[in-house]
Amino acid sequence: MNIHIPRDQERNIVRALRSNPVTAIIGASKCGKSYIAKHVCDTYENFLYLDLQDVDDLEKILGDRQAKRFLSDSMDKLIIIDEIQLRPELFPTLRVLADKIAHSRGERFKITHPARFLIIGSISPMLWRQEKESLTGRIAYERLTTLLITEIPDCDMKKYFIRGGFPQSYLANSDDTSIRWKKDYITNLLLNDLKNGGILILIYLMNFGTNL
């Protein structure tokens, strides 16, 4: 799936990054959060992208002191942290660094190009709980949906109705491939995400189309 489909939410994400120390992209798994984040960061001259499912990236921020030191050394960049739900203990560190950004005009902490944190996570009760404890007043949320009809050039309504709005499903090579992807997705959802609450199942399934 190499087709680029501009997302309406991209403008809001860029706007939020300009106004807030931390911006979070949340939404259902596989709705395109990482893809849109990478597209946004390509517009920045300096950025740091950390994928917490990558062992090498994860090792860079293991432990509170190491995480704070590593991120502080990158404060001249846009810092993207993908799969933030894998490291909920990072939120207090982000709060401290977000406050330093807010006071970056002071003599002790000069930043010529203040960093902004872009964090990415699936819809999760953990994410909301940690935000309430650490980042209130410092974070903007941008919820990414699956593909909207208005976002798809020359949208095939029948195809959209059958396959739904998840990019990998709608852009699959065939209906059979789309169906297999959706079945595997649901299986993985039931095995891994059911603990997050039954309401999440409804959120995901509403975007699956009709043919399963």
N, C-alpha and C positions, 0 to 999 in steps of 0.2 A: 504494500500500500504506500506508494510514493506520491500520491496526488495531494497537492497542497490546497486545502479549502480554508480561506480566510474566515476567522471566527469573529462574530459581532462583539464578543466579550473582550477581544484583544485591546481595543481602545480604552475600555474601562480599566484594564489591568495596568496599562502604561500610565494612565492618569493617576491611579492609586499609588503607583511606585513613586511618582513625583511628589506626593503629598503625605506619605506615611513611612515611618521607619520600617514597618513590616507589612507586607501584603501576602495574603494567603489565597491560593487557588484551591478550592475544594470542589468535590463532585464525585460522581460514581467512578469506580475503577474502570479504566479503558475508555473514558469519554474524551480523552485528548488533552489532559492537563499537562503532562510532560511535553507533549508536542508543541503546545502553544507557548509554554514557558521557554523552550529552546528557541522558538521563533522570535519571541520578545527579546531574549538576551542577545540575539544576533544583531540587534540594533544598538547595542552598547559596545564601546571600544574595549572596556575591561570588565570581565565578569569571571566568577568562579562558580562552577557547577558541581555540586556534590550529590551523587546518587547513593542513598544510604542502603540500597540493595547491592551496591558494589563494595566488596570487602576492603579494597584499597582506600576508597573514600571514607568508609566507616571507621577505619583505623585512625584516620587523621583527627577525628574528633571524639575518640573514646576517652572518657573521664572528663570531669568538669573543668579541671585546670588546663588540660591539653586542648579541649574544645575552645575555651575562652582565648587561650594564647594563639591558636591557629586562626580563629576567625578574626581576632584583633589585628593580626598581621595582614589580613586581606581587606581591611576596611576602606581601601581606595577603589574597591570593585563593587559591582552588583553581585551579591552572594545568593545563589539559588540552592536551596536544600530540598531535594526531592525525596518523597516517602518519609516525611517528617514524623509520621506516626510510629516509626520504628525507633525513634529516640526521643520520647516525651520529656526526658530529663534535660533536653536542650532549651526548653522554653525559658527557664530562669536566666540562662546565659544570654539568650536573645533579648530579654528585657533589659539586662545591664547594658548590653551593647547598643540597643535602641536608644536608651537614655543618653549614652555618650554621643550618639549621632545628633540627638536633639540639642546637645550643648557643645557641638563641635566648633563653635566660634570662639570658645574660650581659649585662653593661652595654653592650658595644659594639654589640650587634646585637639590639635589642629588637623583637619582633614581638608585637603584641597578639593576633593571630589567625594562628598559623603556617600558612604555605601547605603544601599537599601537592600533589605532582606526580602527575597521572594521564596516563600515556602509552599510546598505542594503536598497535599494529603487527601486521602479518600475521606468521605463522610464518616465520621467516627465520634462516638461520645467522648473518647479520650481527648480528641482535639479540642472540643468545646470546653471540657473540664480544665485542661491545662491553660487554655486562653484566659479563662476567668481568673485563674490563680496568678497569672504572670503578665499577660500582655494587654489587659484592658486599657483602652485609650491610646494604644500604640499600634494597633493592627487594623487593617482593612480586609474584609472578606470579599472575594469575587467567586461566585459559584458558577462553575462551567457545566452547562447541560450537554447532552448528546447533540448531534448535529440537528440543527433546525432546518425546516423546509426552506426558509428564506436564505439560509447560508449556502445551500447546495446549488451550484450553477445548473440551470436546466434540469431541475429536480424531476426525476421519474416518480410520480406519485404512487403508482402501483408498486414499484420496487421499494419505495420508502415504507409503504403500508405493510408489505410482506417482511422486509428485513429489519425495520426499525432504524433508530438514529445512531447507534454505536458505529463509529467510523469503520472498524474492522468488519462489521457485519454488512453495513450498507455498501462498502467498497469492495466486498469480496468478489472473486472471479465468477462465482456462480451462486445460484440459490442454495444448492447443496452444500457448498463451502460455508455459506452464511449460516445455514441451519446447524452444521456441525460445530461451528464456532460458538453459537449461542448455547447449544447443549453443554459444551465443555465449560463455558463461562458460568452457567447456572450451577453445574456440579461443583466447580471451584468455589462459587459463592456460598453454597450450602455447607461445604466442608470447612471453609475458613472464616467466613464473615457472619455466619448466623449468630454467633455469640454477641455481635454488636447490636442485635435487636431485630425482631421480625419486620419492623417498619422499613428497614433497609431493603428487604427483599422486594417490597412493593415499589420502592423508588427505582430499583434496577429494572424490574420486569415491565414497568410502564413504558420503557423505551425499547422493547424488544421486537415490536411488530407482531404479526399474527401467526407466522408459520414456524412452529417449533417441532 
